Amino acid sequence: MKKVITILTILITSCEQVVVVPLPNEQNLLVVEGWITDKVEHQYVRLSRSNSFSGSINPIIEDATVLVQTRNGPSQTYAYIGEGNYLSDNPYQAVEDEEYRLSVVLQNGDLVRSTWTTIESITEIVLLSVDNFPGRDQDTGEPKTIYFPRITARDSANYENFYRWMLFKNGVQLKEPESILLQTDRIFDGNFIPNDFGDYEYELGDLMVVELHSITKEAFDYLSLLKSQTSTLSAAASTTPAIVNGNMTNISKPDEIVLGFFGTRAVSVKSTTVR
Amino acid sequence: MNRSRYIAFLVLILSFFNGIAQSALDSLITIKNGNYSLKPTLQSIKNSGVPLAFSTNKLPDAEIFVRKGETVRNFLERQHSNKIISYSVENSQILIKKYEPRKFTLNGRIRDAESNEHLIGANIQIKGTSLGSITNGYGYYSITLDEGKYNVIISHIGYKSLRTQVELKSNTYVSFSVNPNVVRLEEVEVSSIANDANITSNIPSVSRLNISKTSILTPYLLGEVDVIQNSLLQPGIKAIGEDAGGIHIRGGRVDQNLILLDEAPIYNPIHIGQVSVFNPEAINDVKIFKGFIPPAHGGRASSVIEVRQREGNKNEKSFSGGVGILSARLLAEGPIKKGKSSFLASGRQSLLNPSIESFANTSARRQRVRFRDINLKINSNPNERNTYYLSGYFGKDRNAVGFNSIRNWGNTTLNFRWNHLFTPKLFSNLSSFIAEYSYKVENEEETGTSVFNSRIVDYGLKSDFTYSFNPNSEINFGFSSIFHRLKPGDRETLDVNANTSIIELDAEHGLESAFYVSQQTDVGPIRFNYGFRYSTLHNFGPEDVLVYTPNFLPSDSTIIDTVSFSKGQLIKFYNNFEPRLAVNWRIGQTNSMKLAYSKTAQYLHLISNTRAPAPTDIWKLSDTFIPPTTTEQYSIGFYQNFRQNMWESSIELYYKDIRKEISYKNGADLVFNENLETELLVNQGRSFGLELFLKKKYGKFTGWLSYTLSRSETKFEDDSKDAFIVNDFDKTHDFSTTWALNISERVSASANFIYSTGIPVTLPSDKYIFENNLVPHFVDRNQSRLPDYHRLDFSIKWKAKKYKKDGSERKNEDFWVFTLYNVYARRNVNSYFFQESETNPGLGEIVQYSIFGTIIPGITYSFKF
C-alpha cells in the first residue's frame, strides 16, 4: 500500500518578552562580598544593599567600619575606596592553620559578622596551553579557528577538594556560557583535573588568563546555590527559587537576613597570549 | 488428640455417612405407578429403608406421580423440577425441604467477535432484574443465579448490544462475542464502561479512557492522540505546564502515581513534553483511580493508572498504522492458532524533532530528541480454564541537550500472566514481571568526558483471587512481592586523558510485599467494598549506612560512624496497615452517592529538586533515614444520570492528608551523593477540592465539561512560619470542555477549550550584585501566580471513501486528521525568568516565556488493512 504523505511545514515560535509584574516590597538587605587570598596583597570587601528587583542600581554602603579578625594574630583594618569597596590598609595573606572572620559595624551601630573560616591549600596549575578547533563566527557564520585554554593541574589525593575556575580574556572575565564554574574532586580524586573550556572562545592575539581557586566546602556550597539561582531559574527543568544563604549574620539583629559571603581562596594563575 | 487429627477423623466419619446417603439415592422405588399425595409417599419411601428426613408441616400438600422402578434420585429430581420440593444430602440423611431454587454460576468471557480479544469492563445484565456483572481486567465475568432461563444482555461501549437466552441447570461456562459498533480507529474517548456504570460502580472517582472504540477524538498537539494528554481533560488531573510531562492527581506529586502497563510498573511514562510512552495504537484500556484505591493495588501514595495493552486479533491478520508530524507507527496482529492464540506487535518511532525546546532561540536550551516504542503481546486461551499472556514493552529515548550531553533512557517491561479458573466461582491471576528503568548520560563538558548510568530493576510476583459467592457478594484476596534493585549511579570515563575515577554508588535492595483481602457486598440499595492491604518493606544489605549524631538532622558535620551491612542482612523494616472502604448508596435508578476512604503507603521516592521531573532523576527506596510516605484520602460524590443515561453528571469532594512527603533543601546536591539524607526534608502535605463533571455520551454531538476547584499545599518542617505553602503545580480553577460533532459518515469535528488559573510563582522582592552577577532575592515562596492559562484546539477527521469508483467496497480503511492547536494564538505564560537587563546592566528585568506563541497546525494519516 502506497500513499503519498504530505507533512505541513509548521512554524513554532516560542517567545520571550519583558513584562512588568507587581513585586513584593523591597527588603533593602545588607549584601557582603569579600574574599581573602593566599597572596600578600590588599584584600577587598564590598558592601551594598539590595533594592527592588525592578528598581535602580543597588545602593552602596560607604560609611561602615570593616575589620578582618584572626584567631591567633592581629586584626586587619579596611578603608573605603569607593563604589562600595573597602581595601585592607596593609597587604596581607590568608595562611593555613589560621582562622579569619569578617566584622562590619554599620552606621546605625549594628554588628555584622561572618563565621570563622580557614583557607585550603593551593592546587597549582602546572601548565596552560592553547588548543583550537575549526568553528564558526557566532555573528557572521564565517568559518574561523577558535582557541581555548587547556589546563594541566593535579588534584591532591584522599582529600575532598573544591575548585572554582575563572577565565579572563584581555582582562575581562568571561561569563558566557557560565560565569560560575565549579568542580569537586568527587570524580577525579588524586588525578589530573579534567577540563574542557571549548565553549570559551579566544582569538589570535588575545591575552588568556586562567585562575584556579581552591575554596572551602562552605564557599563551594554558597556559589553552587548562587549559580542555581542565577542561571536556570523558572523553566520546568529548573530548581525552585530560594534565598541564597551565605555565612553572614547580623549579631545585633539576628532575625535580619544578611546576604552575600565572606570566604578565602587559594589562587593559582597562569596566563599566555594566544599565538 | 490434636486438633488436625480430630478434624481429619470428623471428615472421614462424615464422608462415610454421606456415602450411605448417596447409595440410598440410587435405590429403587417399589411403589406402584400412579398419583399419590406427597407426604404419605415420602413416608412410605422412608419406611422402605431410605434415610429421608423431613417435617411434614413444612412440606406442601401436593399430588405427585410415582413411577415404579425409578431411582430415588430421579424421583426427587422430578419433584424438584416440578417445583414441589428440594432435597440435599447432609451427613447420613437425605433432607427434604419445601421447593427452593438451586443456585448456579454462569461464568465465562466476553470477547470482540471480530478479533476474539477479551473485553475489559463489559457489562452483563440479566434482563428484568438489577442483577449483573462487569468483566474484570481479563474479560472474565462470573454471576451466580437461581436455576432457570434468563434473558441476558451483553453491552460494552463501542459495541452492539447482544441479547441472548441462557438456561442455567448447572454451573455453566459461556463466552459471549459482541460486534464492534464502529470501525476501530485510534481515538481516545473518556467514558464510563456500561451506560450507567458511573452510578452502579462502587469505586468512586475513576477516570476511564477507552481507546479505539468511539466517536470522540481529541488529538493533541500536532495531531497526536495521547492517553496522558487526554486524561488532563478530566477533573482532578493536572500538569504543571506544556513542557512538563508528569501528572498530578488530586494534588499528588508525579511520583505518587502507580503507573502499570499490563501490571508491570512504568517508572517514567513520558517521552518528551506531554507525549507519553503509551502508543495509543497498542493500548486497549486506561483506568485512573483518583480516589478509592482498590486493595489489590498499593505502593504509591496518590493514585493508580492502569494501562492495558491490546490483545492481537485471534481470527485474522491485520495491519494498521499511521504517520504524523511527530511520529510514525505500525501495528501487526493476528492469530497464532486460530481462535485460540494471537500475537500483537507494534512499533512507534519519532520523526521530526518533537522537542518544544528545539525551537528555543538559545543554543544552550536546544534539544534534539528521538524516541521509539515497541509493544508486544502474545496470548493463548487453550481451554476455558486457562489463559496465558506474555507481554512486553521496550522504550528508548535519546535526547541531546545543549552541545555536549546526550541522554539515553527507557522503560523495559516483560510480563507473564496466567489466568486460571479453579471453579466457576474462583478466578485467579498469577502475574510475574521484570520492569526496568534506566538512563545513561554521556557528557562531554568542560569537566571531562564520561558516561553516567543509573537504573532501577523490579522483579515482581503477584497473585490475585476473586471468589464470587452470589451476584451480590464477592471476595478478592491476593499477595504481591516485588524485589527492587536500585543502582543509583555509576560513572565511567571515556576520556583517556581525563584520568577520572570510576565511581559506583552503593546499590539498594528492597523487598516490597503486601497481602490484601476485600469484600464487595450489597446490603439493600447499599454496596460496600471494604478491605485492607498490609504492606511491608525490607531493606537489605550489602550497604554501608552512616550513623549521625542522635537528635540532629543528618548532615556532613553530624556523621559519627558507619555501619556495614552484609549481603542479605536486614537494614530496615517498615510496615503499614492500609484500610480501604467504598460505599455506594443507590438512592434511585438514576442516581447514587458514594463515600470512600483509602490509606496508601509509598516506599519509593523520586529524587528530584526541579519543578518538573527529568528523565535523569533517580528513584530511592525508603531506608533508615527516608520514611515511607502515607496518604489518607476521604471522598464523597453524588452521581446523577439523565435522559436514559445519555447525560451523566457528578459532583465530588475530596480531602487528602499526605504524611512524610520527601523534598529537598535549597540547592540540594543530588548528583553522585552517597548521603542523600543530608539533603532532604520531610514534609507534610494536604490537598482538597471539588470536582464537577457533565458528559453527553450519545448522539451526533457528544462531549463533556469538567471543572475542578482545588488546593494542594505543603508544610515545610524547617519553615519557622509553620504554615502551608501552595505547591508548584496548584491550579485553583481548572476547567476543560471537549465536544465532537459527527457531520457526516465521513467527516467529524472536535474542539476543546481549557482554562486554568496560572500556576504559583515566587517573585523576587529584591536584587543585588555579587561578583558582578545580578542575584534575585526571593521572600515568600509561591505567593503570586502566572497569568491564567487558556487555549482552544480544533480538529477535523476525514475518512477516505468506503467504496471504489466501480462501486465495490474497499478493503482498507484510512483517514486523515487535521488539527489546530492554540487556535487563537494566545501566548500562554509558561514561566518568568528573572535576569539582568542587557540594555541597562545592573537592573533586573522579568521576562515572560511562552512555549507556544502562535497557532500550531498538525496533520496525521492513519490506515488499517
Interface residues (C-beta under 8 A of the other chain):
Chain A: M1 K3 I5 T6 I7 L8 I10 L11 I12 T13 S14 C15 E16 Q17 V18 V19 V20 V21 L23 P24 N25 E26 Q27 N28 L29 V31 E33 S48 R49 S50 N51 S52 F53 S54 G55 S56 I57 N58 Q173 K175 P177 S179 I180 L181 Q183 R186 I187 F188 D189 G190 N191 F192 P194 N195 D196 F197 G198 D199 K217 D221 S224 L225 L226 S228 Q229 T230 L233 S234 A235 A236 A237 S238 T239 T240 P241 A242 I243 V244 N245 L259 G260 F261
Chain B: L222 I240 G241 D243 A244 V323 I325 L352 I356 F359 A360 N361 A364 R365 F403 N404 E444 E445 E446 T447 G448 T449 S450 R491 T493 D495 N497 A498 N499 T500 S501 I503 D556 N609 T610 R611 A612 A614 N666 G667 D669 F672 D728 V761 T762 L763 P764 S765 D766 K767 Y768 I769 F770 E771 N772 N773 L774 V775 P776 H777 F778 V779 D780 R781 Q783 S784 N812 D814 R827 N830 S831 Y832 F833 F834 G842 L843 G844 E845 I846 V847 Q848 Y849 S850 I851 F852 G853 T854 I856 P857 G858 I859 Y861 F863 F865
